[in-house]
């Protein structure tokens, strides 16, 4: 099993460009999550999806959009990248059902730089 | 009070030492507790879940004190490979989401 995979591993964008970060899991997990991690800030939840076809905002959703069309995939979009979105982005998945928190398993991350 | 609070460290210890980390959480209704470790420039990885009665996994022991709302992690006989940042994690009541502490850095030296 590959677990949770993310593409790309690294990306450099210019301000105003758009891109989509891809996440896939092969554990048949119900829930998927997108986090960003910045120095001194810890992991912050951007969006999550408790089940296929549903998404909810996390702590820092502004400037991002997501889609969960298939159970195994969770996409994070940046419509118009800003330097403040320079960060490491982690995708995670868990068995978790709505209202129940299980342990989460993380992908290797995407290092994004916006110039 | 911050949702999940940890001493950022770093904790510098020699090989073979015993080291303990504490973490406090603010949501008294939290039900799920975990410790994760994160190596430099890597993803967080689950170290262990924390159960009400306390639990042990080899050299690692986790304890939960609901009355005082804190969680602890004890590492015995520290190894060089234990050098990492340890994240305290607590669930958000009513949601399938977790709140991560900012982590405590551990450096084990020869």
Interface residues (C-beta under 8 A of the other chain):
Chain A: X31 X33 X35 X40 X41 X42 X43 X45 X48 X50 X58 X90 X94 X96 X97 X98 X99 X100 X101 X102 X103 X104 X105 X106 X107 X108 X109
Chain B: X31 X32 X34 X42 X43 X44 X45 X46 X49 X87 X91 X92 X94 X95 X96 X97 X98 X100 X101 X102 X103
